[in-house]
Amino acid sequence: MAHDGDRRGRRAGSVLHARFSPKPAIWTGFMLSYISLITAGCFGLMFAASFLVIGRSAWLSLVLGCACLALALGMYAAAQVGQRLAHAQMAELRDLVHDALAELRAEPPAAE
C-alpha cells in the first residue's frame, strides 16, 4: 500500500506485509487432522483403560488409540522435516524480496 502522506501532512513510505507460508487452508487441514487423531487416540486409550479396570480384554481399543497417536506424531515429524527441507527456499524468497525492496529504495522519487 503506497501513501503520499498522512493526515498531518507528513511524508510516509510504503508498507509491505508478506507471509512466506502455505495457504491458511493447509494449516487448517493440518490442525483438524491433529485434533481428530489426538482426540480419537485419547478416546481409544481411555476406552481401553476402562475395559482393563473392569477386567475385560481391551487390545483393539489399545491398538487403535496408540495407532492414532502414532499417526499424529508421524504427521508432526513429517511437518518438521518439510520445514527443514524448505528452509533454503524460504531464505531465497525472503532475500529476493529484500533485494527488490532495496532497489526500490535506491531509485529517486518520481517528479510530481
JOLIN-V441792 format. One record per residue. N is the residue number from 0. SS is DSSP state (H for helix, E for strand, - for the rest). Layout:
{{N & SS} {N & SS}}
//
This chain:
{{0 & -} {1 & -} {2 & -} {3 & -} {4 & -} {5 & -} {6 & -} {7 & -} {8 & -} {9 & -} {10 & -} {11 & -} {12 & -} {13 & -} {14 & -} {15 & -} {16 & -} {17 & -} {18 & -} {19 & -} {20 & -} {21 & -} {22 & -} {23 & H} {24 & H} {25 & H} {26 & H} {27 & H} {28 & H} {29 & H} {30 & H} {31 & H} {32 & H} {33 & H} {34 & H} {35 & H} {36 & H} {37 & H} {38 & H} {39 & H} {40 & H} {41 & H} {42 & H} {43 & H} {44 & H} {45 & H} {46 & H} {47 & H} {48 & H} {49 & H} {50 & H} {51 & H} {52 & H} {53 & -} {54 & -} {55 & -} {56 & -} {57 & -} {58 & H} {59 & H} {60 & H} {61 & H} {62 & H} {63 & H} {64 & H} {65 & H} {66 & H} {67 & H} {68 & H} {69 & H} {70 & H} {71 & H} {72 & H} {73 & H} {74 & H} {75 & H} {76 & H} {77 & H} {78 & H} {79 & H} {80 & H} {81 & H} {82 & H} {83 & H} {84 & H} {85 & H} {86 & H} {87 & H} {88 & H} {89 & H} {90 & H} {91 & H} {92 & H} {93 & H} {94 & H} {95 & H} {96 & H} {97 & H} {98 & H} {99 & H} {100 & H} {101 & H} {102 & H} {103 & H} {104 & H} {105 & H} {106 & -} {107 & -} {108 & -} {109 & -} {110 & -} {111 & -}}
//
